[in-house]
Each structure stands twice: as C-alpha cells, then as structure tokens.
Amino acid sequence: MNYQQQKRILDIVVSLGLILAFLPFWIVVPILIYLDSGFPIFFKHKRVGQNGEEFFLYKFRSMIPNADEILHKKNKKLLKQFKEGDWKIENDPRITKLGKVLRSLTIDEFPQLLNVLRGEMSMVGPRAYVLRELDEQTQKYPSTK
C-alpha cells in the first residue's frame, strides 16, 4: 500500500470518527443557525484543491446571507481591509453573533469533514484556496501549489 492510499484510508477513518463523535453538533448547530439568522444553514464556496481541481467547500454559515456579495460588490473599503489583513477582517461586521461563537470554537468548519470523506480535501496538507486567493498567494509565496 502506497502513501496516497494510506493517507486516503486515514482521511476516511478520521473524518467518519469525528462526524460520529460530534453528531450532537450536527443536529443542534443547524437549528441554532436557523433561529439566529434563518436560511441557508450551510455556506458553500468554490475552492481549488489538489491538481487545480475546483470543488465546493462546505461550512456552517457564520455570516449574514450574501456576505461575499457585500464584500466584493458593495463595500470596497472592507474588501481592501480584507486583502491587507491576509484574507481576514478584525471585528468583521458580516459575522453573526452565533457565528462568532461557532468560529471561536471552530465548529463552523465541521462540514469540511464531508469534503474530506468525499476525497475533495485531506486531513493533512495545505488549505484549499479560493481561486483569486491562490493567484495572490502564489505571487507572495512561489512555493504554493
């Protein structure tokens, strides 16, 4: 068995184990998101994975609906702050109250375990970038692939 096969088995075992271990969160968090800010429950975002293949990365929604549209089309000042802050904004006004809690505990990232289970991501390796981030990261850090 080669390294890639071993890594894939590890990804499946670990992601399934974590999904089952945190099953109560998979039930409670969607209800809380709905009560806090309505639908949608999940945020999906196109990312670039291994070999440049695009896929949808899933998260529990922690921002107001249409947060990306607000950032990229309606608020250029916020977009500039976002880029200069290495893709983060301190005290981002688009994050909901519940979203702050989910992010502080990294619970918003749990749905990515489904991406790992589907083979789109791995438990080990670099993060999956948004295409425009990848271009800028490659310029900043030429070793980024």
C-alpha positions as CSV (number, residue, x, y, z in Angstrom):
1,M,0.0,0.0,0.0
2,N,1.5,3.3,-1.1
3,Y,1.5,6.7,0.8
4,Q,-1.6,8.1,-1.1
5,Q,-3.7,5.0,-0.3
6,Q,-2.6,5.1,3.4
7,K,-3.4,8.8,3.6
8,R,-6.9,8.2,2.0
9,I,-7.7,5.5,4.5
10,L,-6.6,7.8,7.3
11,D,-8.8,10.6,5.9
12,I,-11.9,8.2,5.8
13,V,-11.4,6.8,9.2
14,V,-10.7,10.1,10.9
15,S,-13.4,12.0,9.2
16,L,-16.0,9.3,9.9
17,G,-14.9,9.1,13.5
18,L,-15.1,12.9,14.0
19,I,-18.5,13.1,12.3
20,L,-19.9,10.4,14.6
21,A,-18.2,11.9,17.7
22,F,-19.7,15.3,17.1
23,L,-23.1,14.1,15.9
24,P,-25.0,16.2,18.5
25,F,-23.4,19.3,17.0
26,W,-24.6,18.2,13.5
27,I,-28.2,18.3,15.0
28,V,-28.1,21.4,17.3
29,V,-26.0,23.8,15.2
30,P,-28.3,23.9,12.2
31,I,-31.3,24.6,14.5
32,L,-29.3,27.4,16.2
33,I,-28.3,29.0,12.9
34,Y,-31.9,28.9,11.7
35,L,-33.1,30.6,14.9
36,D,-30.3,33.2,14.8
37,S,-30.4,34.2,11.2
38,G,-32.6,31.9,9.1
39,F,-31.6,30.0,6.0
40,P,-29.3,28.9,4.5
41,I,-27.7,26.7,7.1
42,F,-24.6,25.9,5.1
43,F,-22.2,28.2,3.3
44,K,-20.6,26.7,0.2
45,H,-17.7,28.2,-1.5
46,K,-15.8,27.2,-4.6
47,R,-12.2,26.3,-3.8
48,V,-9.2,24.9,-5.6
49,G,-7.9,21.5,-4.5
50,Q,-5.2,19.1,-5.5
51,N,-4.1,19.4,-9.1
52,G,-6.0,22.6,-9.5
53,E,-9.4,20.9,-9.4
54,E,-12.3,23.1,-8.2
55,F,-14.8,21.8,-5.6
56,F,-17.4,23.3,-3.2
57,L,-16.1,23.6,0.4
58,Y,-18.9,23.4,3.0
59,K,-19.1,25.3,6.3
60,F,-21.9,26.1,8.8
61,R,-22.9,29.6,7.9
62,S,-21.4,32.1,10.4
63,M,-22.0,35.3,8.4
64,I,-25.1,37.2,7.2
65,P,-26.5,35.9,4.0
66,N,-24.8,37.3,0.9
67,A,-21.7,38.3,2.9
68,D,-19.4,37.7,-0.1
69,E,-21.5,40.0,-2.3
70,I,-21.4,42.7,0.3
71,L,-17.6,42.4,0.5
72,H,-16.8,42.2,-3.3
73,K,-19.5,44.4,-4.8
74,K,-20.8,46.9,-2.3
75,N,-18.0,47.7,0.2
76,K,-14.6,48.4,-1.5
77,K,-13.2,49.7,1.8
78,L,-14.0,46.4,3.5
79,L,-12.5,44.5,0.6
80,K,-9.3,46.4,0.8
81,Q,-9.1,45.8,4.6
82,F,-9.8,42.1,3.8
83,K,-6.9,41.8,1.4
84,E,-4.5,43.7,3.5
85,G,-5.4,41.6,6.6
86,D,-4.3,38.3,4.9
87,W,-8.0,37.5,4.0
88,K,-9.3,38.3,7.4
89,I,-11.0,41.4,8.9
90,E,-10.8,42.1,12.6
91,N,-14.3,42.6,14.0
92,D,-15.9,41.7,10.7
93,P,-19.4,43.3,10.7
94,R,-20.7,40.5,8.5
95,I,-20.3,37.8,11.2
96,T,-23.4,37.0,13.2
97,K,-23.5,36.7,17.0
98,L,-23.8,32.9,16.8
99,G,-21.1,32.9,14.1
100,K,-18.6,34.5,16.5
101,V,-19.1,31.6,18.9
102,L,-19.0,28.9,16.1
103,R,-15.8,30.4,14.7
104,S,-14.1,30.8,18.1
105,L,-14.7,27.0,18.7
106,T,-14.0,26.1,15.1
107,I,-17.5,24.5,14.9
108,D,-18.2,26.3,11.6
109,E,-15.5,24.1,9.9
110,F,-17.2,20.8,10.8
111,P,-18.9,20.3,7.5
112,Q,-15.5,20.2,5.8
113,L,-15.3,16.7,7.2
114,L,-17.8,15.8,4.5
115,N,-15.3,17.3,1.9
116,V,-12.6,15.0,3.4
117,L,-14.9,12.0,3.3
118,R,-15.7,12.7,-0.4
119,G,-12.0,12.9,-1.2
120,E,-12.0,16.6,-2.1
121,M,-9.8,17.6,0.8
122,S,-7.4,15.8,3.2
123,M,-6.9,15.9,6.9
124,V,-3.2,16.5,6.1
125,G,-2.0,19.1,3.6
126,P,-2.4,22.7,2.6
127,R,-5.7,24.6,2.9
128,A,-7.9,24.8,-0.1
129,Y,-7.7,28.3,-1.5
130,V,-10.3,30.4,-3.3
131,L,-9.0,30.8,-6.9
132,R,-8.3,34.6,-6.6
133,E,-6.5,33.9,-3.2
134,L,-4.4,31.2,-4.8
135,D,-3.2,33.6,-7.5
136,E,-2.1,36.2,-4.9
137,Q,-0.6,33.5,-2.6
138,T,1.4,32.1,-5.4
139,Q,2.9,35.6,-6.1
140,K,3.6,36.1,-2.4
141,Y,4.9,32.6,-1.8
142,P,6.1,31.0,-5.0
143,S,6.3,27.5,-3.5
144,T,2.5,27.5,-3.1
145,K,1.0,24.8,-5.4
